[in-house]
Amino acid sequence: MKNWTERLYKDKSSLFAEGLERLEGVAEDEMDIILNRVKEEYGVEPESVLDIGCGLGRHVLAFGERGYEVDGLDFSREYVREARQRASDRDLDDRVSIHQHDMRNLEEWDDSYDLIVNLGVTFGHYGRETDQEILSNVFDLLSDDGVFAVEMINKANQIHDFERTYVIDYRDALNVQHLRYDIGNGVLHSNIDVFSREEEEFGYRNRMTLKYYLYSPSELRYMCKRAGFEDVTIVPRGAEELTLDVESIVILAS
């Protein structure tokens, strides 16, 4: 039986890609945040970068355009094909390399990096055991002073300000998101009904189903330590300190 990630990122890749396209404009700001904090916290100025779960390549391309040697991994053949084309269109083939590879099989990847990133909230898809294995494999791929940066949903925010249904209105589409939180297993279930906008009316297109295992900062810190990381820093996105209002966080582990 297929995991839900395969049904979404492979079978419905073009539908999910529309959401990725809307995030293209924030890549540069995201790079600034990551690189500045990595330098401030650990004194690391990376030369080599690995992006796991790179999607259409917005972060891979942003790193490449700044002169970094960067590899991108994604298990979606369609996303890899598109990301490669975008790298070629920007004349980044000498610095950017994108491969079809599953983050669940990182033990098969043989290289070393100063910085590994997993951005866009794609960690936490597979459950505690597999997520722990991913962290351990990431640790093995880092250089001696390397840093891992992973973006996560802020569990406290999601639970504290829980809405079962809400609407996201884009210029060309309407998404209706239905959420259910499994308290016993710490799993957030999300069904997103996608509608196209046709003048003043909307036409139903399809449904996207996602599942996130939500971890608190203390749980993430414990998992990182168990994987071999010695130092773990919690960085709130868009805020000076971590509060219930912060929607997502970045974990820096070295």
C-alpha positions in Angstrom: 0.0 0.0 0.0 1.3 3.4 -0.9 2.3 5.9 1.7 0.2 9.1 1.5 3.3 11.0 0.4 3.5 8.9 -2.7 -0.1 9.5 -3.6 0.3 13.2 -3.2 3.8 14.1 -4.3 3.8 11.5 -7.2 0.3 10.8 -8.3 -1.0 14.4 -7.7 2.4 16.1 -8.1 1.1 18.8 -10.5 -1.7 19.8 -8.1 0.6 20.2 -5.1 3.2 21.9 -7.3 0.8 24.9 -7.7 1.2 25.5 -4.0 5.0 25.3 -4.3 4.9 27.8 -7.1 3.3 30.4 -4.8 6.3 30.1 -2.4 9.0 30.9 -5.0 9.2 34.5 -4.0 10.2 33.8 -0.4 13.3 31.6 -1.1 15.8 34.5 -0.8 14.5 35.6 2.6 14.6 32.0 3.8 18.2 31.7 2.7 19.1 34.8 4.6 17.6 33.6 7.8 19.2 30.1 7.6 22.7 31.3 6.6 22.8 34.2 9.0 21.7 32.0 12.0 24.1 29.2 11.0 27.0 31.7 11.0 25.9 33.4 14.2 25.2 30.2 16.2 28.0 28.0 14.9 30.4 30.1 13.0 29.8 28.0 9.9 30.0 29.4 6.4 29.1 26.4 4.2 30.6 25.6 0.9 28.6 22.4 0.2 24.8 22.1 0.7 22.3 19.3 0.5 18.6 19.9 0.3 16.5 16.8 1.1 12.9 17.0 -0.2 13.8 19.8 -2.6 10.6 19.8 -4.5 10.8 22.2 -7.5 14.1 23.4 -6.3 13.4 26.9 -5.0 16.0 26.5 -2.2 18.5 24.6 -4.3 18.4 27.2 -7.0 18.7 30.0 -4.4 21.8 28.4 -3.0 23.3 27.8 -6.4 22.8 31.4 -7.5 24.8 32.5 -4.4 27.7 30.4 -5.5 27.3 27.3 -3.3 27.9 23.7 -4.5 24.5 22.2 -3.9 22.8 18.8 -4.3 19.0 18.4 -4.2 17.1 15.2 -3.5 13.4 14.5 -4.1 11.6 11.3 -4.7 9.1 12.8 -7.2 10.3 12.2 -10.8 8.2 15.1 -12.0 9.7 17.5 -9.5 13.2 16.4 -10.2 12.7 16.9 -13.9 11.3 20.4 -13.4 14.0 21.4 -11.0 16.7 20.2 -13.3 15.2 22.2 -16.1 15.0 25.4 -14.0 18.7 24.9 -13.0 19.6 24.6 -16.6 17.6 27.7 -17.6 19.5 29.7 -15.0 22.9 28.3 -16.1 23.5 26.6 -12.8 24.4 23.1 -14.0 28.0 23.6 -12.9 27.0 24.1 -9.2 23.6 22.5 -8.9 22.9 18.7 -9.1 19.4 17.3 -8.5 18.6 13.6 -8.0 15.6 11.4 -7.6 16.1 9.9 -4.2 13.9 9.2 -1.1 14.9 10.8 2.2 13.9 7.5 3.8 16.9 6.0 2.1 19.6 8.5 3.0 21.9 5.7 4.2 22.4 4.9 0.5 23.7 8.4 -0.2 27.5 8.7 0.0 28.8 12.2 0.4 29.6 14.9 3.0 28.1 18.4 3.4 28.7 21.5 5.5 24.9 22.3 5.5 21.9 20.1 5.1 18.5 21.6 4.9 14.9 20.3 4.9 12.6 23.3 4.5 8.9 23.6 3.7 7.7 21.4 6.5 8.4 18.1 4.9 9.9 16.5 8.0 7.4 14.5 10.2 5.6 12.7 7.4 6.5 9.1 8.3 6.3 8.6 12.0 8.7 8.6 15.0 10.8 5.6 14.0 11.4 6.6 10.4 11.9 10.3 11.3 14.5 9.2 13.9 16.3 7.2 11.2 16.3 10.2 8.8 17.9 12.4 11.5 20.6 9.7 12.2 21.3 9.4 8.5 21.5 13.2 8.1 24.0 13.3 11.0 26.2 10.8 9.1 26.2 13.0 6.0 27.4 16.1 7.7 31.0 17.3 7.8 32.7 17.6 11.2 31.4 21.1 11.8 28.3 20.7 9.6 24.8 22.0 10.5 21.3 20.6 9.8 18.4 23.0 9.4 14.9 21.6 9.4 11.6 23.5 9.4 8.7 22.2 11.5 5.2 23.2 12.4 5.1 24.7 15.9 3.1 22.1 17.7 2.0 24.4 20.5 0.6 27.0 18.0 -1.3 24.4 16.0 -3.0 22.9 19.1 -3.6 26.2 20.9 -5.2 28.0 18.0 -6.8 24.9 16.4 -9.3 25.5 13.6 -11.0 22.5 12.1 -11.8 24.2 8.8 -10.5 27.3 7.1 -10.4 28.8 3.6 -7.4 30.1 1.7 -8.4 32.4 -1.1 -5.9 32.8 -3.9 -6.4 34.9 -7.0 -6.8 31.9 -9.2 -7.9 29.2 -6.8 -9.7 28.5 -3.5 -8.5 25.9 -1.0 -10.7 24.6 1.8 -8.7 22.8 4.4 -10.2 20.4 6.9 -8.0 19.5 9.9 -8.3 16.7 12.5 -5.8 16.2 15.3 -5.2 12.8 16.7 -4.2 13.6 20.3 -3.2 10.1 21.2 -0.6 9.8 18.4 0.3 13.4 17.9 -0.8 13.3 14.3 -2.3 16.2 12.3 -4.5 15.0 9.5 -5.2 17.5 6.7 -7.6 17.3 3.8 -7.5 20.1 1.3 -10.2 20.5 -1.3 -8.9 22.5 -4.3 -11.2 24.7 -6.4 -10.3 26.6 -9.5 -11.6 30.1 -9.9 -13.6 30.8 -13.1 -14.7 34.4 -13.1 -17.2 34.6 -10.2 -17.6 30.9 -9.8 -15.5 28.0 -8.4 -15.1 24.5 -9.9 -14.0 21.6 -7.8 -10.8 20.0 -8.9 -9.5 17.5 -6.5 -8.5 16.7 -2.9 -5.0 16.6 -1.3 -4.5 14.5 1.8 -1.6 15.1 4.1 -0.5 13.8 7.5 2.0 15.4 9.9 3.6 13.9 13.1 3.9 17.0 15.3 6.8 17.2 17.6 7.4 19.7 20.4 10.8 21.5 20.6 11.8 19.2 23.5 10.9 16.1 21.5 12.9 17.4 18.5 15.8 18.2 20.8 15.8 14.7 22.2 15.5 13.1 18.8 18.5 15.2 17.5 20.6 14.3 20.5 19.7 10.6 20.0 20.9 10.9 16.4 24.3 12.1 17.5 23.9 15.9 17.4 25.5 17.7 20.3 24.1 21.2 20.0 20.4 22.0 19.1 19.0 25.5 18.6 15.3 26.4 18.2 14.7 29.3 15.8 11.2 30.8 15.7 10.1 31.8 12.2 9.2 35.5 11.9 9.7 36.3 15.6 12.4 37.0 18.2 11.2 34.4 20.7 9.1 31.2 20.6 5.5 31.9 21.6 2.1 30.3 20.9 1.7 32.8 18.0 4.7 31.4 16.0 3.4 29.0 13.3 6.7 27.3 12.4 10.2 26.8 13.8 13.6 25.9 12.3 15.7 23.5 14.2 19.5 24.0 13.9 21.5 20.9 14.9 25.3 20.5 14.9 
